[in-house]
């Protein structure tokens, strides 16, 4: 049994104990790094795989808070500090009923290599709580955030672990978390990013993940003498990433025609009305059903009305597809529909949004596939720029941030292309991302010895 086989056996045992999402993320990395392991026996000697697939720390804590009726409510809080070989732990905080250790371990594991791909000195982590902000008053959200931070503030710090926004955690929640940390420590340390501008946030951070996704895709296409200009694009989701991906697609002359939420999907053949989408999702925080009521060119399909269980978005003919909602949203049925409609490229805006069987089908049909580790790294990249601005007590202009973001996303692509050439991977960007990220982390671990 070779080194990879042993690691796969360990990963399979991990699946039995710790969950399918984490196992899926582990398997993808372990399978694709085999060419790297064959060329680097020192990784086996230092037992890097065994060490890298186990988190450094898993923190679980109780969050007690008072609702508006003075009832005591209890939620579970978590932080997975997975690997800090390249720098302080860095990763978002997610508030959603689905949050559990399986989800967070997969996200934290992915974050290690995504952060490594940026070339910036940050490790990987993820955290959150099974708290649902929907239906809660502003006062209840403030109280929950304060209790969440109070429960584990002594496990983070600007040189230890830096939090960030994620699903259910926007500028409002970040502000409350930061304020409570400041109260408890009497410190203005940069322990969280995605802050409001008034608290030291960065211009361009809100747009960064969506913009970065499109910058990466356009760089890749330009390298193949192609462009997004004039092309029909399908986008899933209607949160921060999807909205700003749509915005940047329009900037580049593309035509995004879809978006979706947890209840259903929109197909607008005239192109998504971005102003209307922002009004409904960012101002009203309402369902996309209202989009169809106000936009006559739009078709709205409820999830339960679409018979095959897949997302209706993927049935729409397009040149490029951007899954920007959540993990495992692009299934085999969606992949078959996209291929039948001659899609040319899939670029992941969410974390691990494509199921393995769908990825295999895309690869088999020679569809370009840009994995999330690379394509959605723009958010964390600008978060590190925010940290740098905070440390220097300075601000970059939006144009400066945007240019740095473009450069980072371009560099990620070109380093991945070089990795493809070095390991004879063709256009297997999944393997390239995993090999490049793993190599950077593994070398840093070896340089630091056994800790």
Buried (B, 14 or more C-beta within 10 A) or exposed (E): EEBBEEBBEBBEEBBEEBBEBBBBBBBBBBBBBBBBBBEBEEBBEBEBBEBBBEBBEBBEBEBEBBBEEEEEBEBBBBBBBBBBBBBBBBBBBBBBEEBBBBBBBBBBBBBBBBBBBBBBBBBBBBBBBBBBBEEBEEEBBBBBBBBBBBBBBEBBBBEBBBBBBBBBBBBBBBBBBBBBBBEEBEEBBBBBBBBEEEBBBBBBBBBBBBBBBBBBBBBBBEEEEBBBEEBBBBBBBBBBBBBBBBBBBBEBEBBBBBBBBEEBBBBBEEBBBBEBBBBBBBEEEEBBBBBBEEBEEBBBBEBEEBEEEBBBBBBBEBBBBBBBBBBBBBBBBBBBBBBEBEBBBBBBBBBBBBBBEBBEBBBEEEBBBBBBBBBBBBBBBBBBBBBBBBEEEEBBEEEBBBEBBBEBBBBBBEBBBEBBEBBEBEBBBBBBBBBBBBBBBBBBBBEEEEE
